[in-house]
């Protein structure tokens, strides 16, 4: 059981603790005595303010102790510890959590993990699609179950779908069952605008490792413009949600650099039998010492 009351002899050994702190610190860097705390029976730590400008709010902690029934107080250890108002470095945050949309610039690469949930295998050469694919049988059954009986009302009120293979069905699939559609001029002007902002001649595309045509984050669009454009679906990419040219590219390409799984760190091994001396004093100028030994002026 640790005692909350500091040992009297150890608490009175302020000068012993100050001397130990001054030996470990640079000259003039040990300030006033801040407090004394009991770490256990006959184990007390004295805290001194650190006057080093680079360690604002830090304190020199000198632990002293004495044996049972002994009146001689001895030194245990001397360390520099942060105080309540110490200036500390911010907590480390991995880059994957610090990254925000729009942070990527020309020439930057955004590696994707091998098991990224936003990506799935493409054509694998097998006839059966993966279970999580959008065209798999399981996903089709879920889609039918979710879409069933959504519109209320009698069968006559349900929307009718043109029979597959008819001219009306083809027109519905191509988006032609509208009063007016884009003309050739409208298509060309739209393609020029999109290619100017997210095309092959942009600085981002020039520094990209590959084009959007081979990127897994590219969402295809229908119509004749789908032959040259698509929609970016990478939330960290600079063109997320924008129509991009198939010749466009950025560092967020899905196959630019696949991140390997991080290695599992080994358990720390502490060798308590060896002591590594770490001098905290400023080393004296070797040239001055050598000149004094030789008697040079």
N, C-alpha and C positions, 0 to 999 in steps of 0.2 A: 504494500500500500504506500502510495506517495504522500508525503506530508505537504499540506498547503502552506505551512509556516516555514519560511527559510531558516536554515540552520544559522544560529547566531554567529559562530566563528566564521563560517563561510560567507555570510552576508557582510561581515565587517572587513573582509579581505578585499577592499576596493582597490587599494594601491597595488596589490599583487596582480589583480586583474587588469588594471590600467597598464602596468609595466608589460604584461604579456601582449596586450593589444598594440602598444607602441612598438614592440619588437616585430610584430607581424605587419604593421602598416607602414606607410611612408612617413617621414618626419612631419609632425604637425597635423596629421590627419585624424587624430583621435580627439573627439570633443568631450563634452561633459558627460557625467554619469547619468543615464536616463532612468533606469529602473533595475530592480533585482527580482528574480523569479526563482522559485523552488522547483527543481526538476525531480526531486526524490529525497529520500533520507540522506542528509549530509551532502547533497548535490545541489549547487546553486549556480545560476547563470547571471552574470553582470552584463548589462547592455550600456554601450557607450555610443554617442552620436558620431557618425562618420562625416568628416569635413571635406572629403574629396568631392569636387564639383560634379564629377561623372557618376557619383553614387548618391544622389540626392534622396534623403529619406531612409537610407540604409543605416544599419547599426552594427558595431562590433560586438559580438557575443562571446564572452569569455566564461567558460564553465570551470568552476573550482569544486573541490571535494576534499573530504578528510576521512580517514579510517575511523572505525568505531573505537571510542574511548581515547582517541588521539586528538591532540590540540594543534597539530601541524596541518595547515591547509596547503594542499598541493594543486597544481594546475592540471586540468583535464584536456581541454581543447580551446582553440581560438578560431572563430570563423566570422565571415562577413555575411550578415543576413538582411533581407529586406524588411523594413518596418511597415507599419500600417499605411503610411503615406509615401512609400517608396515608388520610384519611377521604374516600372517594369515593362518588358516587351509584351505586346499583345499576344493573346493566345493563338497558337498556330492553327490555321484553317487550311485544309487541302485545297489544291488549285481547282479540283473538280467542283468544290462547293463555293469557291470564290467567283467562278466564272459566271458572267451575266450576259444575256443577249445584247449584241452590239459591241462586245469587247474584241472581237476578232478583226484583225486588220490584214492588209495584203501581205502575203508571205507567211502568215501564222498557220500552224497546223493544229487541229483539234482531234486528238486520237480518240477512237471509240473503243469501248470494251468489247471483248469477244461475245459476251452474252448481253449486249445492249437490248433492253426490252423494246426499244423503238424500231428495231430491225429484225427481220426474219430471213431464213434462207430463201434465195430465189429459185430458179429452175435447177433442180438437182439431177435431172435425167430420169427420174422415176415418174411413173404414171400417177401414183397416189400423192396428193399434196400433203404437206406437214399438217399436224392437227390444229395448229394455231393460224393456219393460212386463211385468208378471206374466202377462198374458193373451196375449202375443205367441206366434207359432208357434215361434220359436226357444227361448223359455223353456219352452214345453210339451214340446218334444222333449228338452231337458235334464232336465226333471223326470221324464219317462218313463224316460230312460236311468239316472238316479240311483235311481229307485224299483224298477227291474226286478230280479227274483230276489233280493230282500232276505230273505225268509222261506225258510228251508231246509225241505226235506221233500218228500214226494210231493204231487201236485195235490190229493189229498183233505185234506191238512193246511193248504192255503192258505185264508185268510179269504175268505168269499164275500160279495159285494156285492149288495144287492137290485137288481133290474132297475129302470132309470130309468122313472119314470112310475107305478110301483105305489104302493099305500098304504104298504107297508113302506119304500120309498125316500123318500117324503115324510116319514114319521115319523123316518127316520134323519137326513134333512137338518135337520129342526126340532129334533132332540135329544129326541124323545119316546120313544125305545126304552129307557127307564129305568124302574126300579120306581116311582119317584115323581118328580114335577117340582114347580116352584114354583107355589104357588097365587096367586090374585089378591092376597090379603093379603100374601104374601111378596114379590110384585113391587112392590107399592106401598110397603112399608116399606123395601125396598132402594133404590127410586127416591128416597124422601125423604132417606135417609142420604146418598146420593151427591150429591143436589142441594144439601144443606146444606154439604157440604165443598167441592165443586167445581161450584157452580151459578152462576146469573146474579146472585145477590144478594151474592156475595163481593166484598171490596175489589179483588181482582185482576181479576175480570171487569168491575167498574164502570170501571176505568181502562184496560181493554184497547182496542186500536184496532178489533178485530173479534171475532166469536164463533168458536168451534171448528168450527161447521158448515161454514165456508169455508176451514178451515186444512188444508194438505196433510199435516200431521203427525198428523191424526186417523185412527185405525184403527177402522173400523166393527165393530160387534158384531152378532151375529144375535139372533133372537128379537124379542119385542115391545119389550124394553128398548132395542133398537137404533134405535128410532124417536126416542128422546130422549137416548141416551147413546152414548159411544164411549170409546176408550182413547187417551190422549195418548202419542205416540211421539217427542216432542222431548226429547232427553237434557238439554238446558239449560233446559227449561221447569220451572216449579214443580210440575207435575202429571204428570211423566214416569212412565209405568207405572200411572197411576191411571185409574179410570173417571171421565170428565168429562161434564157435561151439554153438549149441543150449543149451549146458550146461554152456556156458560162461555167465557172467553177470557183471554189473557195477552199480554205483550209479545213472546213468541216466535212469534207468528203468522207463517206462512210467507210471507204477502204483505204484512206490515206495512211493511216498508221493505227494498227490494232494494238490496243494496250494489253500486254501480258498480265496475268494475275500477279499481284504483289507477293513477293516471297514472305513466308511466315518467319518473323524474327525469332531467333533462338532465345532461350531464357538467359537472363544476365547472370554472369558468374563473377562473384565478388571474392577476391583474394584478400583476406583480412590478415595474412601473415606478412605482407610486404607493405612498405610505406613509400610513396612517391613524394619526394621533397619538391615543393613548389615555392620558390622564393618570391615574396611579395615586395621586397625592397627594390629600389631602383639600383641597378648595378653601377658600380663606380667606373669612371672612365679608365680603361686599361692603359691608354697612352699616357695619361697623367701619372699613373702609378709607375710605369716603366721609366719615365723621365726622372721621377724622383729617386728611384733606385740607382740610376746611373749618374746622378748628380748634375743633370743638365739644367740650365736656367730656364 
